[in-house]
Amino acid sequence: MTSRYSVTAENLDVVRNLRPPYLILPNHTSVWDPFFVNKFIPGVIHYVVSDSNFRSKLVEFGLGLVGSIPKTKVMSDLDTVKNIMKVTKAGGIVGIFPEGQNTWDGHTLPMYYSRRASPAPSCRGHAGRRPADEGASSSATSSPSPRSNCANRA
C-alpha cells in the first residue's frame, strides 16, 4: 500500500530505536493514516478512536482485534484516560491523532481552543475566612450572617 501511494518516512533510525511505552501523535490527513504509520513503527499501536466507529458490530470487532481505545468526542472521557494508562503500563504504544478527524484535501484543520468554565462567583469580603475566624460573637440564635449566604451561593 505504501508503494502505491509513494509514502516514505524520515528518521526511521530514531523511531526504530525507541522502546515502548511511548505515544505517537501523527497528523491525520486520510483514512489510511493508521495503516501508513503502522508500516513504519515496529509493534502494535493502540489508536484512540472515536466511539462512533464502534457502532457497527463488524467494525467494532476489527477495532477490538487491533486494540483500539474508544473515545467520546468533544467531552472529557475518563475511561479513555484509564485505557491509555493501562496500555502504557503494559509497555504498549498509544497513537492519537490530535486533529481528531481526517480532511478531504490533506491540509491541517483549524485549531479550536477549549473554553474554560467560568469560576464560581466570589463573595466580596469573605475570601479566605472560615467559620472559626468569626470568633465567639456569633450565637445559635442570631440571624444568618452574610457569610453563610455567601457559602450558599458558591
C-alpha positions as CSV (number, residue, x, y, z in Angstrom):
1,M,0.0,0.0,0.0
2,T,2.8,2.4,0.8
3,S,4.4,1.9,-2.6
4,R,1.0,2.6,-4.4
5,Y,0.8,6.0,-2.6
6,S,4.5,6.8,-2.6
7,V,4.6,7.0,1.2
8,T,8.1,7.4,2.7
9,A,9.3,8.1,6.2
10,E,12.1,10.2,7.5
11,N,14.3,9.5,10.6
12,L,13.4,5.8,10.8
13,D,16.5,5.1,12.8
14,V,15.2,7.2,15.6
15,V,11.8,5.5,15.5
16,R,13.2,2.0,15.4
17,N,15.5,2.7,18.4
18,L,12.6,3.8,20.6
19,R,11.5,1.3,23.3
20,P,7.9,1.2,24.4
21,P,5.9,2.6,26.1
22,Y,5.5,5.8,24.1
23,L,3.0,8.0,22.5
24,I,2.7,8.7,18.8
25,L,1.0,12.0,17.6
26,P,0.8,12.0,13.8
27,N,-1.2,14.3,11.5
28,H,-4.5,12.9,10.2
29,T,-4.9,13.6,6.5
30,S,-6.6,10.5,5.3
31,V,-8.4,7.3,6.4
32,W,-5.3,5.4,5.5
33,D,-3.1,7.2,8.1
34,P,-3.2,4.4,10.7
35,F,-2.0,1.9,8.1
36,F,0.8,4.1,6.9
37,V,2.0,4.8,10.4
38,N,1.9,1.1,11.3
39,K,4.0,0.3,8.2
40,F,7.0,2.2,9.8
41,I,6.5,1.7,13.5
42,P,7.5,-1.7,14.9
43,G,5.0,-3.1,17.3
44,V,1.2,-2.8,17.8
45,I,-0.1,0.7,18.1
46,H,-3.3,1.2,20.2
47,Y,-5.1,4.1,18.5
48,V,-7.6,6.3,20.3
49,V,-10.6,6.1,18.1
50,S,-14.0,7.9,18.1
51,D,-16.6,5.8,19.8
52,S,-18.9,6.4,16.8
53,N,-16.7,3.9,14.9
54,F,-17.6,1.2,17.4
55,R,-21.4,1.4,16.5
56,S,-21.0,-1.2,13.7
57,K,-20.5,-4.7,15.2
58,L,-18.2,-5.6,12.3
59,V,-16.0,-2.5,12.7
60,E,-16.1,-2.9,16.5
61,F,-14.8,-6.4,16.1
62,G,-12.0,-5.3,13.9
63,L,-11.0,-2.3,16.1
64,G,-11.1,-4.6,19.1
65,L,-8.7,-7.0,17.3
66,V,-6.1,-4.3,17.0
67,G,-6.6,-2.9,20.5
68,S,-8.2,0.4,19.6
69,I,-9.2,2.6,22.5
70,P,-12.7,4.2,22.2
71,K,-13.1,8.0,22.9
72,T,-16.2,10.1,23.2
73,K,-15.7,13.2,21.1
74,V,-16.0,16.8,22.4
75,M,-16.0,15.9,26.1
76,S,-13.8,14.6,28.8
77,D,-13.6,10.8,28.9
78,L,-12.0,9.3,32.0
79,D,-12.4,5.7,30.6
80,T,-10.2,6.7,27.7
81,V,-7.5,8.0,30.0
82,K,-7.7,4.9,32.1
83,N,-7.3,2.7,29.0
84,I,-4.4,4.7,27.8
85,M,-2.7,4.3,31.2
86,K,-3.4,0.5,31.0
87,V,-1.7,0.3,27.6
88,T,1.3,2.3,28.7
89,K,1.7,0.4,32.0
90,A,1.7,-2.8,30.0
91,G,4.5,-1.4,27.8
92,G,2.4,-0.6,24.8
93,I,2.4,2.1,22.1
94,V,-0.5,4.6,22.0
95,G,-1.4,6.5,18.9
96,I,-3.5,9.7,19.0
97,F,-4.4,11.9,16.0
98,P,-4.6,15.3,17.7
99,E,-6.8,16.8,15.0
100,G,-9.4,14.2,15.8
101,Q,-10.5,13.7,12.2
102,N,-9.1,13.5,8.7
103,T,-9.5,16.1,6.0
104,W,-10.8,16.0,2.4
105,D,-7.7,17.8,0.9
106,G,-5.0,16.7,3.3
107,H,-4.4,20.1,4.9
108,T,-4.3,20.6,8.6
109,L,-7.6,21.7,10.2
110,P,-8.0,25.0,12.0
111,M,-7.3,25.0,15.8
112,Y,-10.3,25.2,18.2
113,Y,-9.3,26.2,21.6
114,S,-11.2,24.9,24.6
115,R,-13.3,27.2,26.7
116,R,-12.6,27.4,30.4
117,A,-15.6,27.1,32.7
118,S,-16.1,30.4,34.5
119,P,-15.1,30.3,38.1
120,A,-17.8,30.3,40.8
121,P,-18.9,33.8,41.8
122,S,-16.8,35.3,44.5
123,C,-18.3,36.7,47.7
124,R,-16.6,40.0,48.5
125,G,-15.1,40.5,51.9
126,H,-15.2,36.8,52.7
127,A,-12.4,35.3,50.7
128,G,-10.2,33.0,52.8
129,R,-12.3,33.3,56.0
130,R,-13.5,30.3,57.8
131,P,-16.4,30.0,60.3
132,A,-13.8,29.7,63.2
133,D,-12.4,33.1,62.1
134,E,-15.6,34.9,63.1
135,G,-14.9,34.2,66.8
136,A,-17.3,33.6,69.7
137,S,-19.5,36.6,68.9
138,S,-22.0,34.6,66.8
139,S,-24.6,32.7,68.6
140,A,-27.0,29.9,67.6
141,T,-30.0,32.3,68.0
142,S,-28.6,35.1,65.8
143,S,-29.8,35.7,62.2
144,P,-27.7,34.2,59.4
145,S,-24.6,36.2,58.6
146,P,-23.9,37.5,55.1
147,R,-21.1,34.9,55.2
148,S,-23.5,32.0,55.4
149,N,-25.4,33.4,52.4
150,C,-22.1,33.6,50.5
151,A,-21.4,29.9,51.3
152,N,-24.9,29.0,50.0
153,R,-24.3,30.8,46.7
154,A,-21.0,29.1,46.0
